[in-house]
Amino acid sequence: MGKLIGEVIGLISKNELEQGRPMLSAIAVGVSGKPSEGFFNWARELGVLEEGQDKETLWRNECEKVYEAWKISYRKE
């Protein structure tokens, strides 16, 4: 089941990147509070994580981008 969920989450991130948004799967974390290795595999496959790049930094940056892209602005009345 976990592998199937990882595949679906990865495809969501692929779609998000195609739409010009960050990897939404960055905020999908396990009980450790961090993403699985599958997140980083997808990041490599999608060209987001380059050879030698720090995985932790990439993940934190993607989280910040997700929060910025999906934040809701509330109107004050």
PDB file of N, H, CA, C and O in Angstrom:
ATOM      1  N   MET A   1       0.822  -1.194   0.000  1.00  0.00           N
ATOM      2  CA  MET A   1       0.000   0.000   0.000  1.00  0.00           C
ATOM      3  C   MET A   1       0.865   1.256   0.000  1.00  0.00           C
ATOM      4  O   MET A   1       0.567   2.215  -0.712  1.00  0.00           O
ATOM      5  N   GLY A   2       1.947   1.255   0.805  1.00  0.00           N
ATOM      6  H   GLY A   2       2.189   0.476   1.383  1.00  0.00           H
ATOM      7  CA  GLY A   2       2.813   2.421   0.890  1.00  0.00           C
ATOM      8  C   GLY A   2       3.438   2.779  -0.440  1.00  0.00           C
ATOM      9  O   GLY A   2       3.561   3.957  -0.774  1.00  0.00           O
ATOM     10  N   LYS A   3       3.836   1.766  -1.207  1.00  0.00           N
ATOM     11  H   LYS A   3       3.736   0.809  -0.936  1.00  0.00           H
ATOM     12  CA  LYS A   3       4.446   2.023  -2.513  1.00  0.00           C
ATOM     13  C   LYS A   3       3.435   2.663  -3.461  1.00  0.00           C
ATOM     14  O   LYS A   3       3.780   3.571  -4.218  1.00  0.00           O
ATOM     15  N   LEU A   4       2.199   2.195  -3.420  1.00  0.00           N
ATOM     16  H   LEU A   4       1.919   1.458  -2.805  1.00  0.00           H
ATOM     17  CA  LEU A   4       1.145   2.755  -4.273  1.00  0.00           C
ATOM     18  C   LEU A   4       0.868   4.213  -3.911  1.00  0.00           C
ATOM     19  O   LEU A   4       0.723   5.061  -4.791  1.00  0.00           O
ATOM     20  N   ILE A   5       0.798   4.494  -2.627  1.00  0.00           N
ATOM     21  H   ILE A   5       0.916   3.805  -1.912  1.00  0.00           H
ATOM     22  CA  ILE A   5       0.579   5.874  -2.181  1.00  0.00           C
ATOM     23  C   ILE A   5       1.739   6.753  -2.625  1.00  0.00           C
ATOM     24  O   ILE A   5       1.526   7.871  -3.092  1.00  0.00           O
ATOM     25  N   GLY A   6       2.952   6.261  -2.484  1.00  0.00           N
ATOM     26  H   GLY A   6       3.125   5.352  -2.105  1.00  0.00           H
ATOM     27  CA  GLY A   6       4.121   7.013  -2.926  1.00  0.00           C
ATOM     28  C   GLY A   6       4.071   7.313  -4.420  1.00  0.00           C
ATOM     29  O   GLY A   6       4.462   8.394  -4.858  1.00  0.00           O
ATOM     30  N   GLU A   7       3.592   6.357  -5.189  1.00  0.00           N
ATOM     31  H   GLU A   7       3.274   5.478  -4.834  1.00  0.00           H
ATOM     32  CA  GLU A   7       3.482   6.545  -6.641  1.00  0.00           C
ATOM     33  C   GLU A   7       2.449   7.637  -6.958  1.00  0.00           C
ATOM     34  O   GLU A   7       2.687   8.491  -7.813  1.00  0.00           O
ATOM     35  N   VAL A   8       1.326   7.605  -6.279  1.00  0.00           N
ATOM     36  H   VAL A   8       1.133   6.911  -5.585  1.00  0.00           H
ATOM     37  CA  VAL A   8       0.281   8.618  -6.502  1.00  0.00           C
ATOM     38  C   VAL A   8       0.788  10.003  -6.099  1.00  0.00           C
ATOM     39  O   VAL A   8       0.598  10.975  -6.829  1.00  0.00           O
ATOM     40  N   ILE A   9       1.427  10.085  -4.944  1.00  0.00           N
ATOM     41  H   ILE A   9       1.581   9.295  -4.351  1.00  0.00           H
ATOM     42  CA  ILE A   9       1.962  11.372  -4.477  1.00  0.00           C
ATOM     43  C   ILE A   9       3.024  11.888  -5.446  1.00  0.00           C
ATOM     44  O   ILE A   9       3.088  13.088  -5.711  1.00  0.00           O
ATOM     45  N   GLY A  10       3.845  11.004  -5.970  1.00  0.00           N
ATOM     46  H   GLY A  10       3.793  10.029  -5.755  1.00  0.00           H
ATOM     47  CA  GLY A  10       4.852  11.403  -6.947  1.00  0.00           C
ATOM     48  C   GLY A  10       4.225  11.947  -8.222  1.00  0.00           C
ATOM     49  O   GLY A  10       4.698  12.938  -8.779  1.00  0.00           O
ATOM     50  N   LEU A  11       3.159  11.299  -8.683  1.00  0.00           N
ATOM     51  H   LEU A  11       2.775  10.494  -8.231  1.00  0.00           H
ATOM     52  CA  LEU A  11       2.472  11.774  -9.882  1.00  0.00           C
ATOM     53  C   LEU A  11       1.818  13.135  -9.654  1.00  0.00           C
ATOM     54  O   LEU A  11       1.755  13.962 -10.563  1.00  0.00           O
ATOM     55  N   ILE A  12       1.335  13.357  -8.438  1.00  0.00           N
ATOM     56  H   ILE A  12       1.387  12.684  -7.700  1.00  0.00           H
ATOM     57  CA  ILE A  12       0.790  14.676  -8.098  1.00  0.00           C
ATOM     58  C   ILE A  12       1.890  15.724  -8.200  1.00  0.00           C
ATOM     59  O   ILE A  12       1.668  16.802  -8.751  1.00  0.00           O
ATOM     60  N   SER A  13       3.058  15.425  -7.681  1.00  0.00           N
ATOM     61  H   SER A  13       3.239  14.549  -7.233  1.00  0.00           H
ATOM     62  CA  SER A  13       4.177  16.370  -7.766  1.00  0.00           C
ATOM     63  C   SER A  13       4.585  16.612  -9.211  1.00  0.00           C
ATOM     64  O   SER A  13       4.903  17.741  -9.587  1.00  0.00           O
ATOM     65  N   LYS A  14       4.579  15.570 -10.016  1.00  0.00           N
ATOM     66  H   LYS A  14       4.321  14.653  -9.710  1.00  0.00           H
ATOM     67  CA  LYS A  14       4.896  15.732 -11.438  1.00  0.00           C
ATOM     68  C   LYS A  14       3.915  16.705 -12.071  1.00  0.00           C
ATOM     69  O   LYS A  14       4.318  17.609 -12.803  1.00  0.00           O
ATOM     70  N   ASN A  15       2.645  16.525 -11.795  1.00  0.00           N
ATOM     71  H   ASN A  15       2.318  15.791 -11.200  1.00  0.00           H
ATOM     72  CA  ASN A  15       1.622  17.418 -12.328  1.00  0.00           C
ATOM     73  C   ASN A  15       1.812  18.839 -11.824  1.00  0.00           C
ATOM     74  O   ASN A  15       1.678  19.791 -12.594  1.00  0.00           O
ATOM     75  N   GLU A  16       2.119  18.994 -10.554  1.00  0.00           N
ATOM     76  H   GLU A  16       2.228  18.221  -9.929  1.00  0.00           H
ATOM     77  CA  GLU A  16       2.336  20.330  -9.994  1.00  0.00           C
ATOM     78  C   GLU A  16       3.493  21.035 -10.699  1.00  0.00           C
ATOM     79  O   GLU A  16       3.389  22.216 -11.033  1.00  0.00           O
ATOM     80  N   LEU A  17       4.586  20.325 -10.926  1.00  0.00           N
ATOM     81  H   LEU A  17       4.671  19.366 -10.656  1.00  0.00           H
ATOM     82  CA  LEU A  17       5.731  20.911 -11.624  1.00  0.00           C
ATOM     83  C   LEU A  17       5.351  21.320 -13.047  1.00  0.00           C
ATOM     84  O   LEU A  17       5.772  22.372 -13.528  1.00  0.00           O
ATOM     85  N   GLU A  18       4.560  20.492 -13.713  1.00  0.00           N
ATOM     86  H   GLU A  18       4.219  19.637 -13.322  1.00  0.00           H
ATOM     87  CA  GLU A  18       4.105  20.825 -15.069  1.00  0.00           C
ATOM     88  C   GLU A  18       3.246  22.092 -15.084  1.00  0.00           C
ATOM     89  O   GLU A  18       3.171  22.786 -16.097  1.00  0.00           O
ATOM     90  N   GLN A  19       2.602  22.385 -13.956  1.00  0.00           N
ATOM     91  H   GLN A  19       2.663  21.821 -13.133  1.00  0.00           H
ATOM     92  CA  GLN A  19       1.767  23.576 -13.836  1.00  0.00           C
ATOM     93  C   GLN A  19       2.552  24.770 -13.291  1.00  0.00           C
ATOM     94  O   GLN A  19       1.982  25.832 -13.036  1.00  0.00           O
ATOM     95  N   GLY A  20       3.855  24.591 -13.115  1.00  0.00           N
ATOM     96  H   GLY A  20       4.318  23.729 -13.321  1.00  0.00           H
ATOM     97  CA  GLY A  20       4.710  25.681 -12.645  1.00  0.00           C
ATOM     98  C   GLY A  20       4.712  25.872 -11.142  1.00  0.00           C
ATOM     99  O   GLY A  20       5.134  26.915 -10.642  1.00  0.00           O
ATOM    100  N   ARG A  21       4.240  24.863 -10.419  1.00  0.00           N
ATOM    101  H   ARG A  21       3.897  24.015 -10.825  1.00  0.00           H
ATOM    102  CA  ARG A  21       4.209  24.929  -8.962  1.00  0.00           C
ATOM    103  C   ARG A  21       5.239  23.962  -8.383  1.00  0.00           C
ATOM    104  O   ARG A  21       5.732  23.089  -9.096  1.00  0.00           O
ATOM    105  N   PRO A  22       5.572  24.107  -7.097  1.00  0.00           N
ATOM    106  CA  PRO A  22       6.550  23.206  -6.464  1.00  0.00           C
ATOM    107  C   PRO A  22       5.973  21.814  -6.212  1.00  0.00           C
ATOM    108  O   PRO A  22       4.783  21.565  -6.410  1.00  0.00           O
ATOM    109  N   MET A  23       6.847  20.922  -5.774  1.00  0.00           N
ATOM    110  H   MET A  23       7.814  21.124  -5.613  1.00  0.00           H
ATOM    111  CA  MET A  23       6.451  19.546  -5.484  1.00  0.00           C
ATOM    112  C   MET A  23       5.561  19.501  -4.240  1.00  0.00           C
ATOM    113  O   MET A  23       6.045  19.627  -3.116  1.00  0.00           O
ATOM    114  N   LEU A  24       4.268  19.323  -4.453  1.00  0.00           N
ATOM    115  H   LEU A  24       3.874  19.221  -5.366  1.00  0.00           H
ATOM    116  CA  LEU A  24       3.309  19.285  -3.353  1.00  0.00           C
ATOM    117  C   LEU A  24       3.627  18.160  -2.369  1.00  0.00           C
ATOM    118  O   LEU A  24       3.298  18.260  -1.187  1.00  0.00           O
ATOM    119  N   SER A  25       4.251  17.113  -2.838  1.00  0.00           N
ATOM    120  H   SER A  25       4.519  17.031  -3.798  1.00  0.00           H
ATOM    121  CA  SER A  25       4.575  15.971  -1.975  1.00  0.00           C
ATOM    122  C   SER A  25       5.604  16.319  -0.903  1.00  0.00           C
ATOM    123  O   SER A  25       5.834  15.520   0.005  1.00  0.00           O
ATOM    124  N   ALA A  26       6.226  17.490  -0.990  1.00  0.00           N
ATOM    125  H   ALA A  26       6.040  18.139  -1.728  1.00  0.00           H
ATOM    126  CA  ALA A  26       7.203  17.891   0.026  1.00  0.00           C
ATOM    127  C   ALA A  26       6.565  17.946   1.416  1.00  0.00           C
ATOM    128  O   ALA A  26       7.244  17.727   2.420  1.00  0.00           O
ATOM    129  N   ILE A  27       5.276  18.234   1.476  1.00  0.00           N
ATOM    130  H   ILE A  27       4.724  18.411   0.661  1.00  0.00           H
ATOM    131  CA  ILE A  27       4.626  18.353   2.792  1.00  0.00           C
ATOM    132  C   ILE A  27       4.021  17.030   3.271  1.00  0.00           C
ATOM    133  O   ILE A  27       3.443  16.966   4.355  1.00  0.00           O
ATOM    134  N   ALA A  28       4.154  15.987   2.469  1.00  0.00           N
ATOM    135  H   ALA A  28       4.624  16.039   1.587  1.00  0.00           H
ATOM    136  CA  ALA A  28       3.688  14.659   2.870  1.00  0.00           C
ATOM    137  C   ALA A  28       4.837  13.958   3.586  1.00  0.00           C
ATOM    138  O   ALA A  28       5.747  13.427   2.949  1.00  0.00           O
ATOM    139  N   VAL A  29       4.787  13.961   4.905  1.00  0.00           N
ATOM    140  H   VAL A  29       4.048  14.392   5.422  1.00  0.00           H
ATOM    141  CA  VAL A  29       5.878  13.405   5.700  1.00  0.00           C
ATOM    142  C   VAL A  29       5.405  12.216   6.526  1.00  0.00           C
ATOM    143  O   VAL A  29       4.210  12.039   6.766  1.00  0.00           O
ATOM    144  N   GLY A  30       6.358  11.417   6.949  1.00  0.00           N
ATOM    145  H   GLY A  30       7.328  11.561   6.754  1.00  0.00           H
ATOM    146  CA  GLY A  30       6.059  10.265   7.779  1.00  0.00           C
ATOM    147  C   GLY A  30       6.095  10.632   9.256  1.00  0.00           C
ATOM    148  O   GLY A  30       6.151  11.810   9.609  1.00  0.00           O
ATOM    149  N   VAL A  31       6.064   9.627  10.109  1.00  0.00           N
ATOM    150  H   VAL A  31       6.018   8.670   9.823  1.00  0.00           H
ATOM    151  CA  VAL A  31       6.067   9.858  11.555  1.00  0.00           C
ATOM    152  C   VAL A  31       7.353  10.528  12.031  1.00  0.00           C
ATOM    153  O   VAL A  31       7.394  11.104  13.118  1.00  0.00           O
ATOM    154  N   SER A  32       8.395  10.449  11.215  1.00  0.00           N
ATOM    155  H   SER A  32       8.362   9.981  10.332  1.00  0.00           H
ATOM    156  CA  SER A  32       9.661  11.098  11.567  1.00  0.00           C
ATOM    157  C   SER A  32       9.599  12.613  11.357  1.00  0.00           C
ATOM    158  O   SER A  32      10.472  13.353  11.811  1.00  0.00           O
ATOM    159  N   GLY A  33       8.545  13.062  10.656  1.00  0.00           N
ATOM    160  H   GLY A  33       7.835  12.462  10.286  1.00  0.00           H
ATOM    161  CA  GLY A  33       8.430  14.478  10.342  1.00  0.00           C
ATOM    162  C   GLY A  33       9.166  14.862   9.074  1.00  0.00           C
ATOM    163  O   GLY A  33       9.273  16.042   8.741  1.00  0.00           O
ATOM    164  N   LYS A  34       9.672  13.864   8.368  1.00  0.00           N
ATOM    165  H   LYS A  34       9.584  12.905   8.638  1.00  0.00           H
ATOM    166  CA  LYS A  34      10.416  14.100   7.133  1.00  0.00           C
ATOM    167  C   LYS A  34       9.859  13.209   6.029  1.00  0.00           C
ATOM    168  O   LYS A  34       9.195  12.212   6.310  1.00  0.00           O
ATOM    169  N   PRO A  35      10.127  13.567   4.772  1.00  0.00           N
ATOM    170  CA  PRO A  35       9.639  12.729   3.671  1.00  0.00           C
ATOM    171  C   PRO A  35      10.440  11.430   3.563  1.00  0.00           C
ATOM    172  O   PRO A  35      11.546  11.310   4.090  1.00  0.00           O
ATOM    173  N   SER A  36       9.851  10.481   2.873  1.00  0.00           N
ATOM    174  H   SER A  36       8.953  10.579   2.445  1.00  0.00           H
ATOM    175  CA  SER A  36      10.557   9.216   2.636  1.00  0.00           C
ATOM    176  C   SER A  36      11.588   9.394   1.540  1.00  0.00           C
ATOM    177  O   SER A  36      11.644  10.436   0.888  1.00  0.00           O
ATOM    178  N   GLU A  37      12.387   8.388   1.347  1.00  0.00           N
ATOM    179  H   GLU A  37      12.341   7.541   1.878  1.00  0.00           H
ATOM    180  CA  GLU A  37      13.379   8.427   0.274  1.00  0.00           C
ATOM    181  C   GLU A  37      12.695   8.513  -1.089  1.00  0.00           C
ATOM    182  O   GLU A  37      13.281   8.999  -2.056  1.00  0.00           O
ATOM    183  N   GLY A  38      11.453   8.039  -1.157  1.00  0.00           N
ATOM    184  H   GLY A  38      10.977   7.644  -0.371  1.00  0.00           H
ATOM    185  CA  GLY A  38      10.692   8.131  -2.396  1.00  0.00           C
ATOM    186  C   GLY A  38      10.532   9.562  -2.881  1.00  0.00           C
ATOM    187  O   GLY A  38      10.551   9.812  -4.086  1.00  0.00           O
ATOM    188  N   PHE A  39      10.376  10.503  -1.959  1.00  0.00           N
ATOM    189  H   PHE A  39      10.360  10.299  -0.980  1.00  0.00           H
ATOM    190  CA  PHE A  39      10.276  11.921  -2.328  1.00  0.00           C
ATOM    191  C   PHE A  39      11.536  12.349  -3.077  1.00  0.00           C
ATOM    192  O   PHE A  39      11.457  13.006  -4.115  1.00  0.00           O
ATOM    193  N   PHE A  40      12.675  11.980  -2.551  1.00  0.00           N
ATOM    194  H   PHE A  40      12.739  11.447  -1.708  1.00  0.00           H
ATOM    195  CA  PHE A  40      13.943  12.380  -3.160  1.00  0.00           C
ATOM    196  C   PHE A  40      14.173  11.660  -4.484  1.00  0.00           C
ATOM    197  O   PHE A  40      14.768  12.225  -5.402  1.00  0.00           O
ATOM    198  N   ASN A  41      13.706  10.416  -4.589  1.00  0.00           N
ATOM    199  H   ASN A  41      13.223   9.957  -3.843  1.00  0.00           H
ATOM    200  CA  ASN A  41      13.798   9.697  -5.861  1.00  0.00           C
ATOM    201  C   ASN A  41      12.988  10.421  -6.937  1.00  0.00           C
ATOM    202  O   ASN A  41      13.455  10.607  -8.061  1.00  0.00           O
ATOM    203  N   TRP A  42      11.758  10.828  -6.574  1.00  0.00           N
ATOM    204  H   TRP A  42      11.378  10.677  -5.661  1.00  0.00           H
ATOM    205  CA  TRP A  42      10.930  11.588  -7.513  1.00  0.00           C
ATOM    206  C   TRP A  42      11.592  12.917  -7.851  1.00  0.00           C
ATOM    207  O   TRP A  42      11.589  13.337  -9.008  1.00  0.00           O
ATOM    208  N   ALA A  43      12.159  13.578  -6.851  1.00  0.00           N
ATOM    209  H   ALA A  43      12.162  13.237  -5.910  1.00  0.00           H
ATOM    210  CA  ALA A  43      12.819  14.864  -7.088  1.00  0.00           C
ATOM    211  C   ALA A  43      13.969  14.705  -8.088  1.00  0.00           C
ATOM    212  O   ALA A  43      14.173  15.561  -8.949  1.00  0.00           O
ATOM    213  N   ARG A  44      14.711  13.609  -7.967  1.00  0.00           N
ATOM    214  H   ARG A  44      14.545  12.913  -7.268  1.00  0.00           H
ATOM    215  CA  ARG A  44      15.790  13.340  -8.925  1.00  0.00           C
ATOM    216  C   ARG A  44      15.215  13.081 -10.319  1.00  0.00           C
ATOM    217  O   ARG A  44      15.676  13.645 -11.311  1.00  0.00           O
ATOM    218  N   GLU A  45      14.207  12.221 -10.371  1.00  0.00           N
ATOM    219  H   GLU A  45      13.833  11.762  -9.565  1.00  0.00           H
ATOM    220  CA  GLU A  45      13.605  11.848 -11.644  1.00  0.00           C
ATOM    221  C   GLU A  45      13.009  13.061 -12.363  1.00  0.00           C
ATOM    222  O   GLU A  45      13.061  13.146 -13.590  1.00  0.00           O
ATOM    223  N   LEU A  46      12.450  13.989 -11.604  1.00  0.00           N
ATOM    224  H   LEU A  46      12.408  13.920 -10.607  1.00  0.00           H
ATOM    225  CA  LEU A  46      11.804  15.167 -12.187  1.00  0.00           C
ATOM    226  C   LEU A  46      12.772  16.325 -12.408  1.00  0.00           C
ATOM    227  O   LEU A  46      12.376  17.388 -12.887  1.00  0.00           O
ATOM    228  N   GLY A  47      14.042  16.120 -12.059  1.00  0.00           N
ATOM    229  H   GLY A  47      14.364  15.257 -11.669  1.00  0.00           H
ATOM    230  CA  GLY A  47      15.052  17.142 -12.292  1.00  0.00           C
ATOM    231  C   GLY A  47      15.090  18.248 -11.263  1.00  0.00           C
ATOM    232  O   GLY A  47      15.696  19.294 -11.498  1.00  0.00           O
ATOM    233  N   VAL A  48      14.447  18.032 -10.116  1.00  0.00           N
ATOM    234  H   VAL A  48      13.955  17.183  -9.925  1.00  0.00           H
ATOM    235  CA  VAL A  48      14.435  19.043  -9.052  1.00  0.00           C
ATOM    236  C   VAL A  48      15.657  18.888  -8.151  1.00  0.00           C
ATOM    237  O   VAL A  48      16.209  19.880  -7.676  1.00  0.00           O
ATOM    238  N   LEU A  49      16.072  17.665  -7.918  1.00  0.00           N
ATOM    239  H   LEU A  49      15.623  16.859  -8.303  1.00  0.00           H
ATOM    240  CA  LEU A  49      17.243  17.380  -7.088  1.00  0.00           C
ATOM    241  C   LEU A  49      18.396  16.990  -7.991  1.00  0.00           C
ATOM    242  O   LEU A  49      18.336  15.991  -8.708  1.00  0.00           O
ATOM    243  N   GLU A  50      19.443  17.794  -7.944  1.00  0.00           N
ATOM    244  H   GLU A  50      19.491  18.605  -7.362  1.00  0.00           H
ATOM    245  CA  GLU A  50      20.610  17.546  -8.784  1.00  0.00           C
ATOM    246  C   GLU A  50      21.683  16.805  -7.995  1.00  0.00           C
ATOM    247  O   GLU A  50      21.697  16.830  -6.765  1.00  0.00           O
ATOM    248  N   GLU A  51      22.563  16.158  -8.709  1.00  0.00           N
ATOM    249  H   GLU A  51      22.552  16.138  -9.709  1.00  0.00           H
ATOM    250  CA  GLU A  51      23.671  15.407  -8.096  1.00  0.00           C
ATOM    251  C   GLU A  51      24.469  16.325  -7.173  1.00  0.00           C
ATOM    252  O   GLU A  51      24.866  17.423  -7.561  1.00  0.00           O
ATOM    253  N   GLY A  52      24.698  15.859  -5.946  1.00  0.00           N
ATOM    254  H   GLY A  52      24.376  14.966  -5.630  1.00  0.00           H
ATOM    255  CA  GLY A  52      25.488  16.605  -4.980  1.00  0.00           C
ATOM    256  C   GLY A  52      24.710  17.659  -4.199  1.00  0.00           C
ATOM    257  O   GLY A  52      25.237  18.242  -3.252  1.00  0.00           O
ATOM    258  N   GLN A  53      23.473  17.904  -4.587  1.00  0.00           N
ATOM    259  H   GLN A  53      23.045  17.430  -5.357  1.00  0.00           H
ATOM    260  CA  GLN A  53      22.652  18.893  -3.880  1.00  0.00           C
ATOM    261  C   GLN A  53      22.200  18.319  -2.538  1.00  0.00           C
ATOM    262  O   GLN A  53      21.888  17.131  -2.447  1.00  0.00           O
ATOM    263  N   ASP A  54      22.162  19.144  -1.508  1.00  0.00           N
ATOM    264  H   ASP A  54      22.416  20.108  -1.582  1.00  0.00           H
ATOM    265  CA  ASP A  54      21.749  18.702  -0.180  1.00  0.00           C
ATOM    266  C   ASP A  54      20.249  18.412  -0.159  1.00  0.00           C
ATOM    267  O   ASP A  54      19.433  19.291  -0.440  1.00  0.00           O
ATOM    268  N   LYS A  55      19.896  17.170   0.177  1.00  0.00           N
ATOM    269  H   LYS A  55      20.559  16.456   0.405  1.00  0.00           H
ATOM    270  CA  LYS A  55      18.499  16.742   0.163  1.00  0.00           C
ATOM    271  C   LYS A  55      17.656  17.503   1.183  1.00  0.00           C
ATOM    272  O   LYS A  55      16.536  17.915   0.880  1.00  0.00           O
ATOM    273  N   GLU A  56      18.183  17.688   2.375  1.00  0.00           N
ATOM    274  H   GLU A  56      19.093  17.353   2.621  1.00  0.00           H
ATOM    275  CA  GLU A  56      17.442  18.376   3.437  1.00  0.00           C
ATOM    276  C   GLU A  56      17.109  19.812   3.025  1.00  0.00           C
ATOM    277  O   GLU A  56      15.994  20.286   3.244  1.00  0.00           O
ATOM    278  N   THR A  57      18.077  20.492   2.433  1.00  0.00           N
ATOM    279  H   THR A  57      18.983  20.107   2.256  1.00  0.00           H
ATOM    280  CA  THR A  57      17.864  21.873   1.990  1.00  0.00           C
ATOM    281  C   THR A  57      16.822  21.921   0.882  1.00  0.00           C
ATOM    282  O   THR A  57      15.935  22.774   0.900  1.00  0.00           O
ATOM    283  N   LEU A  58      16.924  21.013  -0.080  1.00  0.00           N
ATOM    284  H   LEU A  58      17.644  20.320  -0.094  1.00  0.00           H
ATOM    285  CA  LEU A  58      15.931  20.954  -1.149  1.00  0.00           C
ATOM    286  C   LEU A  58      14.539  20.770  -0.564  1.00  0.00           C
ATOM    287  O   LEU A  58      13.605  21.482  -0.932  1.00  0.00           O
ATOM    288  N   TRP A  59      14.404  19.812   0.349  1.00  0.00           N
ATOM    289  H   TRP A  59      15.163  19.234   0.647  1.00  0.00           H
ATOM    290  CA  TRP A  59      13.099  19.524   0.937  1.00  0.00           C
ATOM    291  C   TRP A  59      12.540  20.751   1.651  1.00  0.00           C
ATOM    292  O   TRP A  59      11.380  21.108   1.443  1.00  0.00           O
ATOM    293  N   ARG A  60      13.338  21.393   2.480  1.00  0.00           N
ATOM    294  H   ARG A  60      14.280  21.102   2.648  1.00  0.00           H
ATOM    295  CA  ARG A  60      12.862  22.579   3.203  1.00  0.00           C
ATOM    296  C   ARG A  60      12.467  23.700   2.238  1.00  0.00           C
ATOM    297  O   ARG A  60      11.464  24.382   2.446  1.00  0.00           O
ATOM    298  N   ASN A  61      13.260  23.882   1.188  1.00  0.00           N
ATOM    299  H   ASN A  61      14.075  23.328   1.019  1.00  0.00           H
ATOM    300  CA  ASN A  61      12.940  24.904   0.189  1.00  0.00           C
ATOM    301  C   ASN A  61      11.638  24.589  -0.536  1.00  0.00           C
ATOM    302  O   ASN A  61      10.830  25.484  -0.784  1.00  0.00           O
ATOM    303  N   GLU A  62      11.433  23.321  -0.875  1.00  0.00           N
ATOM    304  H   GLU A  62      12.089  22.594  -0.673  1.00  0.00           H
ATOM    305  CA  GLU A  62      10.192  22.932  -1.547  1.00  0.00           C
ATOM    306  C   GLU A  62       8.992  23.146  -0.621  1.00  0.00           C
ATOM    307  O   GLU A  62       7.935  23.585  -1.074  1.00  0.00           O
ATOM    308  N   CYS A  63       9.145  22.839   0.668  1.00  0.00           N
ATOM    309  H   CYS A  63      10.004  22.482   1.036  1.00  0.00           H
ATOM    310  CA  CYS A  63       8.054  23.080   1.620  1.00  0.00           C
ATOM    311  C   CYS A  63       7.686  24.562   1.647  1.00  0.00           C
ATOM    312  O   CYS A  63       6.507  24.912   1.589  1.00  0.00           O
ATOM    313  N   GLU A  64       8.675  25.415   1.734  1.00  0.00           N
ATOM    314  H   GLU A  64       9.633  25.130   1.782  1.00  0.00           H
ATOM    315  CA  GLU A  64       8.413  26.859   1.754  1.00  0.00           C
ATOM    316  C   GLU A  64       7.712  27.302   0.475  1.00  0.00           C
ATOM    317  O   GLU A  64       6.793  28.120   0.522  1.00  0.00           O
ATOM    318  N   LYS A  65       8.138  26.770  -0.662  1.00  0.00           N
ATOM    319  H   LYS A  65       8.885  26.105  -0.701  1.00  0.00           H
ATOM    320  CA  LYS A  65       7.500  27.121  -1.933  1.00  0.00           C
ATOM    321  C   LYS A  65       6.051  26.648  -1.981  1.00  0.00           C
ATOM    322  O   LYS A  65       5.179  27.349  -2.494  1.00  0.00           O
ATOM    323  N   VAL A  66       5.795  25.448  -1.441  1.00  0.00           N
ATOM    324  H   VAL A  66       6.503  24.877  -1.025  1.00  0.00           H
ATOM    325  CA  VAL A  66       4.426  24.917  -1.409  1.00  0.00           C
ATOM    326  C   VAL A  66       3.546  25.819  -0.544  1.00  0.00           C
ATOM    327  O   VAL A  66       2.447  26.194  -0.954  1.00  0.00           O
ATOM    328  N   TYR A  67       4.022  26.162   0.639  1.00  0.00           N
ATOM    329  H   TYR A  67       4.914  25.857   0.972  1.00  0.00           H
ATOM    330  CA  TYR A  67       3.227  27.006   1.529  1.00  0.00           C
ATOM    331  C   TYR A  67       2.940  28.355   0.879  1.00  0.00           C
ATOM    332  O   TYR A  67       1.841  28.892   1.023  1.00  0.00           O
ATOM    333  N   GLU A  68       3.913  28.901   0.168  1.00  0.00           N
ATOM    334  H   GLU A  68       4.805  28.465   0.051  1.00  0.00           H
ATOM    335  CA  GLU A  68       3.720  30.192  -0.504  1.00  0.00           C
ATOM    336  C   GLU A  68       2.730  30.053  -1.664  1.00  0.00           C
ATOM    337  O   GLU A  68       1.848  30.895  -1.833  1.00  0.00           O
ATOM    338  N   ALA A  69       2.876  28.998  -2.454  1.00  0.00           N
ATOM    339  H   ALA A  69       3.592  28.314  -2.317  1.00  0.00           H
ATOM    340  CA  ALA A  69       2.013  28.807  -3.620  1.00  0.00           C
ATOM    341  C   ALA A  69       0.560  28.554  -3.247  1.00  0.00           C
ATOM    342  O   ALA A  69      -0.351  28.961  -3.967  1.00  0.00           O
ATOM    343  N   TRP A  70       0.345  27.886  -2.128  1.00  0.00           N
ATOM    344  H   TRP A  70       1.085  27.555  -1.543  1.00  0.00           H
ATOM    345  CA  TRP A  70      -1.005  27.480  -1.765  1.00  0.00           C
ATOM    346  C   TRP A  70      -1.608  28.275  -0.613  1.00  0.00           C
ATOM    347  O   TRP A  70      -2.675  27.917  -0.113  1.00  0.00           O
ATOM    348  N   LYS A  71      -0.948  29.340  -0.184  1.00  0.00           N
ATOM    349  H   LYS A  71      -0.081  29.630  -0.589  1.00  0.00           H
ATOM    350  CA  LYS A  71      -1.510  30.111   0.927  1.00  0.00           C
ATOM    351  C   LYS A  71      -2.809  30.798   0.482  1.00  0.00           C
ATOM    352  O   LYS A  71      -3.011  31.114  -0.691  1.00  0.00           O
ATOM    353  N   ILE A  72      -3.654  31.006   1.452  1.00  0.00           N
ATOM    354  H   ILE A  72      -3.490  30.749   2.405  1.00  0.00           H
ATOM    355  CA  ILE A  72      -4.939  31.649   1.200  1.00  0.00           C
ATOM    356  C   ILE A  72      -4.887  33.055   1.763  1.00  0.00           C
ATOM    357  O   ILE A  72      -4.560  33.257   2.933  1.00  0.00           O
ATOM    358  N   SER A  73      -5.208  34.012   0.936  1.00  0.00           N
ATOM    359  H   SER A  73      -5.473  33.848  -0.014  1.00  0.00           H
ATOM    360  CA  SER A  73      -5.266  35.394   1.411  1.00  0.00           C
ATOM    361  C   SER A  73      -6.707  35.675   1.851  1.00  0.00           C
ATOM    362  O   SER A  73      -7.648  35.505   1.076  1.00  0.00           O
ATOM    363  N   TYR A  74      -6.858  36.097   3.076  1.00  0.00           N
ATOM    364  H   TYR A  74      -6.093  36.234   3.706  1.00  0.00           H
ATOM    365  CA  TYR A  74      -8.180  36.407   3.598  1.00  0.00           C
ATOM    366  C   TYR A  74      -8.439  37.890   3.490  1.00  0.00           C
ATOM    367  O   TYR A  74      -7.573  38.710   3.795  1.00  0.00           O
ATOM    368  N   ARG A  75      -9.633  38.227   3.055  1.00  0.00           N
ATOM    369  H   ARG A  75     -10.336  37.561   2.807  1.00  0.00           H
ATOM    370  CA  ARG A  75     -10.021  39.635   2.974  1.00  0.00           C
ATOM    371  C   ARG A  75     -10.495  40.101   4.330  1.00  0.00           C
ATOM    372  O   ARG A  75     -11.206  39.384   5.036  1.00  0.00           O
ATOM    373  N   LYS A  76     -10.102  41.294   4.685  1.00  0.00           N
ATOM    374  H   LYS A  76      -9.525  41.876   4.112  1.00  0.00           H
ATOM    375  CA  LYS A  76     -10.598  41.895   5.920  1.00  0.00           C
ATOM    376  C   LYS A  76     -11.817  42.705   5.562  1.00  0.00           C
ATOM    377  O   LYS A  76     -11.781  43.508   4.630  1.00  0.00           O
ATOM    378  N   GLU A  77     -12.888  42.507   6.285  1.00  0.00           N
ATOM    379  H   GLU A  77     -12.917  41.855   7.043  1.00  0.00           H
ATOM    380  CA  GLU A  77     -14.126  43.234   5.989  1.00  0.00           C
ATOM    381  C   GLU A  77     -14.402  44.262   7.042  1.00  0.00           C
ATOM    382  O   GLU A  77     -15.403  44.974   6.963  1.00  0.00           O
TER     383      GLU A  77
END
